[in-house]
Amino acid sequence: MNNSSVTVSPWIAALPKVELHVHLEGSMSVATVEELTRRHGIDPTPVWPDGLPERFSFDGFPDFANQFFYGLSLLRTGDDLATVVEDLAVSLASQNVRYAEVTTTAYTHFLGRGDRVGMSATEYRDALNAGRRRARDHGVEMGWVIDIPRDLEMPDSTVTIDYLESGLTPDGLVALGLGGYEVGFPAGPYADHFARARAVGLHSVPHAGETEGAHSVRSAVEDLGAERIGHGVRCLEDPELVATLVDQQIMMEVCPTSNDLLQVIERIEDHALPAMMAAGLRVCLNTDDPGWFATNLNTELAISSASLGVTESQHLAMQLDAVEASFAEPVVKAAIRSELADVRPTDSRN
């Protein structure tokens, strides 16, 4: 799917927004990757033999991961990381996103990759704090989710959870996530990590039901105490699980373009979002990896309207629900609620 052809209505563009599922390291655009490649003198041809493309493209999740980790290898200093935070904030501000919970993977920054030396915990923390302060200058409040990359950090490793208990974490840290490739890397073995995170006051927001089925979502809920689910689109395979999710009011962080590009679905029109809404599930729209997927939150809303029939009233309701499902400070929630209270849907379907 080429998002460049998607038309964003003035109503969607102006709508105050919240994003709950966006990866910092996945926010790097082709331009950012090109700049950092020049800055550090790194050859891109092992990943892209003909040089950096105009647009990233992927042949499924493993191919995406290969390109993503090249981008990650470019984040070599705290200054690099803070710059990427500010670049994301500028993009979010241009879309009227008021608050974002941004996922970042500490493990990969600490251990490094290839010839990249890992950051210290202090450098990582200070970079995120600096970037978050700059984001506020652009009118965007950020909370942090630090995730365990399940296909890199095995359950017997405690690098991430030890860091979360260290006292060297960034301001605005709200949750522990579980990212990475689900196939072959179940959630259950990470139960102790999430229990330890809850003990230091963090929420549980694992990915599940993206590249694996409903059983992965069930494990995230039962074993990890999930309060929100990243993706979750395959939960519909299990009606009893859907009933549990509805009863417990667990938010599904839905990312249509990501699901399309990573071949979770065959085409955007097949996306589960309408069925999830019809089943009474709490859902909100997100970008996942906006730089790599050439998307943004305005575009995701526009796609869901054009291809999935989501109305302006439903968009407004989803934004209000995303505010409630966020872990933002009460004063931030109140300010966004106040803005949304003044929004009126305009399309003829309402």
QUIPENOR-V638402 format. One record per residue. RES is the residue in one small letter. SS is DSSP state (A for helix, B for strand, O for the rest). PHI is phi as a letter, one per 20 degrees, with the letter a starting at -180 (NA if undefined). NEAR is the number of other C-alpha atoms within 12 Angstrom. Layout:
# QUIPENOR-V638402
res=(RES,RES)
ss=(SS,SS)
phi=(PHI,PHI)
near=(NEAR,NEAR)
This chain:
# QUIPENOR-V638402
res=(m,n,n,s,s,v,t,v,s,p,w,i,a,a,l,p,k,v,e,l,h,v,h,l,e,g,s,m,s,v,a,t,v,e,e,l,t,r,r,h,g,i,d,p,t,p,v,w,p,d,g,l,p,e,r,f,s,f,d,g,f,p,d,f,a,n,q,f,f,y,g,l,s,l,l,r,t,g,d,d,l,a,t,v,v,e,d,l,a,v,s,l,a,s,q,n,v,r,y,a,e,v,t,t,t,a,y,t,h,f,l,g,r,g,d,r,v,g,m,s,a,t,e,y,r,d,a,l,n,a,g,r,r,r,a,r,d,h,g,v,e,m,g,w,v,i,d,i,p,r,d,l,e,m,p,d,s,t,v,t,i,d,y,l,e,s,g,l,t,p,d,g,l,v,a,l,g,l,g,g,y,e,v,g,f,p,a,g,p,y,a,d,h,f,a,r,a,r,a,v,g,l,h,s,v,p,h,a,g,e,t,e,g,a,h,s,v,r,s,a,v,e,d,l,g,a,e,r,i,g,h,g,v,r,c,l,e,d,p,e,l,v,a,t,l,v,d,q,q,i,m,m,e,v,c,p,t,s,n,d,l,l,q,v,i,e,r,i,e,d,h,a,l,p,a,m,m,a,a,g,l,r,v,c,l,n,t,d,d,p,g,w,f,a,t,n,l,n,t,e,l,a,i,s,s,a,s,l,g,v,t,e,s,q,h,l,a,m,q,l,d,a,v,e,a,s,f,a,e,p,v,v,k,a,a,i,r,s,e,l,a,d,v,r,p,t,d,s,r,n)
ss=(O,O,A,A,A,O,O,O,O,A,A,A,A,A,O,O,B,B,B,B,B,B,B,O,A,A,A,O,O,A,A,A,A,A,A,A,A,A,A,A,O,O,O,O,O,O,O,O,O,O,O,O,O,O,O,O,O,O,O,O,A,A,A,A,A,A,A,A,A,A,A,A,A,O,O,O,O,A,A,A,A,A,A,A,A,A,A,A,A,A,A,A,A,A,O,O,B,B,B,B,B,B,B,B,O,A,A,A,A,A,A,O,B,O,O,B,O,O,O,O,A,A,A,A,A,A,A,A,A,A,A,A,A,A,A,A,A,O,O,O,B,B,B,B,B,B,B,B,B,O,O,O,O,O,O,O,O,O,A,A,A,A,A,A,O,O,O,O,O,O,O,O,B,B,B,B,B,B,B,O,O,O,O,O,O,O,O,A,A,A,A,A,A,A,A,A,A,A,A,O,O,O,B,B,O,O,B,B,O,O,O,O,O,A,A,A,A,A,A,A,A,A,A,A,O,O,O,B,B,B,B,O,A,A,A,A,A,O,A,A,A,A,A,A,A,A,A,A,O,O,B,B,B,B,O,A,A,A,A,A,A,O,O,O,O,O,O,A,A,A,O,O,A,A,A,A,A,A,O,O,O,O,B,B,B,O,O,B,O,A,A,A,A,O,O,O,A,A,A,A,A,A,A,A,A,A,A,A,O,O,O,A,A,A,A,A,A,A,A,A,A,A,A,A,A,O,O,O,O,A,A,A,A,A,A,A,A,A,A,A,A,O,O,O,O,O,O,O,O,O)
phi=(NA,d,f,f,e,e,e,e,f,g,f,f,g,e,f,f,c,c,c,d,c,b,e,g,f,e,e,f,e,g,f,f,f,f,f,f,f,f,g,d,m,d,e,e,f,f,e,c,g,e,n,g,f,f,c,f,b,b,d,n,f,g,f,g,f,f,f,g,f,f,g,f,f,e,e,d,c,f,f,g,f,f,f,f,f,f,f,f,f,f,f,f,f,f,d,m,e,e,b,c,e,d,e,c,d,g,g,f,f,f,e,m,b,m,e,e,f,f,f,f,g,f,f,f,g,f,f,f,f,f,f,f,f,f,f,f,f,e,n,d,e,c,d,d,d,d,d,e,e,f,e,d,d,f,g,e,e,c,g,f,f,f,f,f,e,e,n,d,e,f,f,n,f,c,b,d,d,c,d,n,f,f,f,n,c,f,f,g,f,e,g,f,g,f,f,f,f,f,f,d,n,e,e,d,c,f,f,a,m,d,e,c,e,f,f,f,f,g,f,f,f,f,e,d,m,g,e,c,c,f,n,m,f,e,f,f,f,c,g,f,f,g,f,f,f,f,f,e,l,e,f,d,e,e,c,g,f,g,f,f,f,e,m,f,c,f,b,f,f,e,f,f,g,g,f,f,f,f,f,n,f,f,c,b,e,b,d,m,c,f,f,f,e,l,c,b,f,g,f,f,f,f,f,f,f,f,d,c,m,f,e,f,f,f,f,f,f,f,f,f,f,f,g,f,e,f,d,f,f,g,f,f,g,f,f,f,g,f,f,f,f,e,e,c,f,c,f,f,e,e)
near=(27,19,28,17,13,22,21,25,23,18,26,36,25,26,38,40,46,50,53,49,50,48,42,46,41,40,40,45,33,28,22,29,39,24,22,29,26,15,17,20,14,25,22,27,14,13,23,20,10,11,18,27,20,17,24,34,29,25,16,22,25,19,20,26,28,23,33,35,29,36,45,42,35,40,43,36,31,28,24,35,38,29,33,41,45,34,30,44,39,27,29,40,33,23,34,32,39,42,45,51,47,48,41,45,41,47,35,39,40,29,24,23,22,17,15,22,19,25,27,23,29,22,25,36,35,24,34,42,31,27,37,38,25,25,33,26,17,26,26,37,43,47,43,42,44,46,46,45,35,33,23,28,28,25,24,17,20,25,27,39,39,23,30,38,25,17,15,23,33,32,25,28,36,33,44,49,49,52,44,38,31,34,20,17,26,34,42,30,23,36,29,21,40,41,24,25,36,25,17,23,17,31,36,44,45,51,52,42,40,41,34,29,27,31,31,39,46,36,30,41,37,24,24,35,35,39,34,42,45,51,49,49,45,34,42,35,22,21,20,17,30,33,21,24,34,25,15,20,23,38,43,47,43,45,46,50,44,46,39,35,33,31,25,28,24,18,20,30,22,21,33,36,43,29,24,31,29,16,23,23,35,40,45,47,47,44,44,44,38,39,35,40,40,33,40,46,50,40,33,44,46,34,38,36,31,21,25,25,26,31,28,30,24,31,40,34,29,37,41,33,30,39,37,29,33,43,34,34,22,14,14,25,28,19,22,35,29,15,24,30,17,15,23,20,23,18,18,8,12,14)
